[in-house]
């Protein structure tokens, strides 16, 4: 799991925004070649508060997702401890760059494949933010990873990672994704 952070100074685990832009394509390629991942995912959520944040931080959500993703998915999550005008639309910028800005809104998990230099088979799992129990939300996140993994194994590594009704057609090149993110920093 990789944290993408917008904060300055010591970053702890994960990487900063600039580092993410520089390394996204190589991380995906390395993980595919080394067998560390077959697909990838982002978790988009309110980084300042909310039940999804509680689920990830307080209800062992990060640990559960790390265990569940294994060598099947590399999970990127967007984290920011500095909430200001620059960071408020962080999730929306990433979703727009992925080409799903009109189809998704936080909180959600977005699974995708990287193949031949493009981001393909983008699948969106909406997270129930009306649930007030962080343990239930952590279980929901874990369930989504399990569903995507099951479909991937049933249908082959490059099969859609979700029911076709939630699959976003087409693809965005990795270069286009990075270019859109570079235009924001």
N, C-alpha and C positions, 0 to 999 in steps of 0.2 A: 504494500500500500504506500502510496506517495501523497504526502501533503503538499499542496501548492499554496504558498503563503504570500501575502502582500505586505507584510510588516517589515520594517527595517531592523537592523541589529541582529542579535543572535536568533537563529531560526529554529533551533532544536532539530527534530526529525523533519524530513521532507526537503523541499526545495523552494526557493523563491520564485517569483513570477518570471523574472528574466531567465533564470536557470531552466525553468520549465520550457519556455519558448525555445531555448537553445537545444534542449535535450529530448523533447517529446518524441520526435521521430526515431532517434537513436535508441531511446528506452524501449519503444515498441518493437523495433527491429531486433534488438538484443534479446528481449524476452521471448519473442517468437523463435528465434534461432536457437536459444539455449533451452527451450522447452519450459520456460518459467511461466508462460502464459499462452493461451490460445486465442484470447480475446481481451477486451479492455472495458473499463467502466468508469464513469464519473458519478459521484454523489453530489447533488446540488441541494443546498439547504440554507436556512437562515443561520449564519455563522455567529450571530450575536446572542441569540436566545431561541427559545422554542423547543418543542418536544423532540424534534429530530436531533438537535444539538445535545439535549440531555441523553437521548438514547445512545448516541455515539460516545459521549464522554462519561456519563454516569452509569449507564446500564450495560457496560462492557461491549457496546456495539462495535467499536473498532477491533477489539480482540475477536469477537464472533465473526466479523466479516473477514478478518485476516485468516482465521482458521478455515472458513468456508470457501474462500476464493482459491486457496492452495495454488496449484500450478495451472489452474484453468483461466484465471483472470488476474490482470494487474488492475488494481482499483486506485484511481486518482480521486482525491477529495480536496475540495477547495476550502481553505481555512484562512481566516483573517482575525487577528485580535484587534486590529485597528479599524474601526468602522467609521468611515468618513465619506465624503462625497465621491471620492475616487473608488472606494470599495463597494458602495451600495449596489451597483449594478454588475458586480463581479460575475455572479451566476448567469445573468442575462447575456453578458458579453460572450461567455463561453458557449452558451446554448445557441446564440446567434451564429457564432463562428462555426459551430457544428452543423448549422442549417436546420435547427429545430426550434428556433426562437418563437415561431408561431404555433407550434404543436405542444410545447411543454412549458411548465412553470415550476419553480421550486415549491415544495420539496419533491425531488424525483431522483431515480437512478437511471442512468443512460448507459446502455451496453452497446458495444460496437466491435467490429473487426477492423484490423488494419491489413490491407492486402494490396500489393503492387502500388504502394505509395498513395493509397487513398483510404479514407475512413468510410466503411461500408456497413450495411445491415444495422443501422442505428435503431435501437429499440428502447422505448421509454416505459418505465414502471413508475406510476404515480405513487407517492408515499402519503398515507392518510395522516394529515396534520391535525385532524379533528380529534384523534385519539390523544388522551392526556397522559397515558401511562407510557413512560419511556421504555419499559421492558417489552411492551407489546410492539412498539415501533421498532426496537432492535430485532425482535423476532420477525417482523414484517420484512425488514431489510435482508435478513438471513434467508427468508423464504424466497425472495426475489432472486438472490444469487443461486439458490438451489434450483429454481425453475429454469433460469437461463442455462445453467450447467446441464440440466437434464435434457433440454431441447438441443443443446449443442452436441451432446453425445448421441442422442437418438437420431439426429439428422445429419451429423457430420460437422466437422470443425467450422466450415464456412456457411453453415445454415443460419437462418435468422435465429436470434436469441430470444424470441418471444412470439406470441400469437401474431399472425400476419396482420390482424386488425390494428395493432399498435406499432407495426414496422413502418419506418419512414423510408419511402422509396428513394433511389438514387444514392449518390455519394458525394463527398467533398474531398478534394485532394488534401493530403497532409500539408502540402505547401500553402494552399489557400487558407486552411485553418490557422496555420502559424502566422501568415501574413496579416490576417484579420486581427489576431491577438497582438501582433507587433504594432499595428496601427493604433492600438488603444493605450499602450504603455507610455 
